[in-house]
Amino acid sequence: MTNSTDTSVLPAFLQRCQQIATSETLSPEQKRHFLALEAENALPYPNLPPEARQALDENVICDMFEGHAPYKPRYVLPDYVKFLSQGSEYLELEPAQDFDDALNMLCILYHHVPSVTSMPVFLGHLDSLLLPYVGILTENELYIRIKRFWRYLDRTLPDAFMHANIGPSDNLLTRLILRVDAELKQVAPNLTFIYDPQITPESLLLQAANNICECSKPHIANGPVHDNIFTKGGYGIVSCYNSLPLAGGGNTLVRINLKLVALRSESSQDFFTRQLPYYCRQQINIIYARTDFLYNQSHFFEQSFLVKEGLIDPQRFVPMFGIYALAEAVNILQEKDGLTGVYGESEQANQLGYRISEQLAEFVAQTPV
């Protein structure tokens, strides 16, 4: 009689599911997540041209293991200010009246914000978001509440992709969030401080720098640069420090492995004129296929209460065109051109890296999606 946990007689798909279900290290919640991903990946992949399919199969292009049926955006950045001010019909919540209301409402909404990790990647610009609800609370009363909130986030949403933003203005909540983060030294939530030399006092920047020494956070973002790309304050820093539109987000992330593109090239000239443009086109084909499924087949943007209540706008989502292995690609191309300099040590090699980045940037700018 075959043991029910013996996976050797099961098809590959069921073997993977059985291994997840019987894992000694995964929690029940993690098992549920990975079992759901196995089910999703048992579905057909969105229809791709043969060349794009081959590039994906050969790992020259990586879809970040988002799943075969993109039924939710990769990253979602709700308008939390609007949520607190109007409440939610779907969640049967009235507008926030005080600080406790605001924290409680955020805790509720976070569990309804999808992402590739199944946990929210953006918690909002927490200092400016919560400041209108401080009321008559003292500094110590606020400190106790923020510390309790910080622990809640780490214990229920333990994911370093999850980002809170603070700054550039100086206020009591900004200082208290930094104080709590330095004391607790938690991995989650991750924290980004938006710095603006015209607004941020040096004493606040110094506190942020001291925090980095204590807990490796916050990360520092250049506010004026981001304000020029987006409307002022119309963005959030999320996940691996990606800047994305507020009330929108990122549809999907697809990346080119530049090392493998370089290995397929005869020389740097072949890389720039033939191989890199070819794989850029295949990457766009994959992005198109995934976003087409998300927008036109998954019904996410038709059904989500986040859209119906104006917390996200389908037109404020952007696909993300990624690359990796630039240094390895430069070194391979240097060798194929008969040159000895390596990335990071040779000015010639570094200029080759800049040239690759410039060509990619130009391609993205000229390729609307």
Steps between C-alpha positions, in 0.01 A plus 500: 500500500641839396556753777277805448802730539714315243525749212698272267185355340331836446516720189744792529231758576352293780849424633568871539164553670560206733846631593350837586215349703736277699780754547642519850617861459209683332220649707137424404474847345815445295374159389176655382692765304730252327220252427302781337804591290536139386135501393548825310809368324309192389298734275615586147737796472359810325540458126850597383677516164738202457810720532382647831409156630848371412671794671295430814570126489873560459501748793635784288187677622353447847139570596592507871287191564186715521286207386340387175173687552563859615163558670630790715763770448849438631502813717200706616525847659156605629409859580487460877419868558180458304421175679527656846300807401212321325491159668402193300160372396646159415669463837209669680728760658415860580759777451771512765421734789819473705845341513374164624242489224767573239735227622220246526371579150847468351549162668175383341574631151853360489352149495303585184786649297637234260856465377733235362579395858133505609598770751484878444820658371397858585372620837472866407683821585430424863607822668301737278218245473445473875586857602144638452370246755740575787248723679572546870723193538828563681839397368512202735149389403597516133823312567314213668255473207765512230710238677198272530417562130861426397495168683165411344642557151805281562305217661213484250668614174860378538629607162794732426338596169248694707598868512390799704607847385573802720632853438608739367323725753595500866224427748439307818382184323805488273725511806296244691497252212879526476527456878280190503676346199841544664377347824326195355752426222243296304545386143142603423381749414774629276534877512597771251570859599430750221761777531465853364783743585258792475260349754682246719697645793849361562398376845237272346744372237745429782237299688434300182875438462526386863208263434690344211782418744245344739279296267618551137197722434368734372612502139541854367312612187571823313170689522563771236613242242185292552280811501632582152413151374157486664277776628619624840413233755320296234713191548606243753827317560414132531641149484867505397494881505295526183336838438144455374191720452282556804143368454651263244798270503690247291319256271779251453879479515697323228882499488770432241807302605769712332766239572323243280440763229874576502586129478281475188682795340804473276630840608385822663389624158286187453366551853386858430376460144341156504473306827392768750231653271368150430462407865356841587223430249437158652481655845238746376303210349496328840395822675219546248376145547500524879334841515242394242400211726489727806288770336285305258460153649553503876222759568704643788445861396129438446433327831737645760342732755832687496408620150131555568572714806767705322796371702685388186472601134564235229672766286759571772654152478822452306683187382856476627784435252791353694855381440765318700858370464633822345849458651531144369380611155763775485782262595389242242480763225842640596648152465327440166639830371850400612513758779621441855321760713224383734187669632564728796876519449543612140367832367455339158294216650293744703425704188379181333262452793370856458451438129291189574286695749454785254383269222256329735368836624452619144313182410266535797437870428413424136282198574168600657299222660 
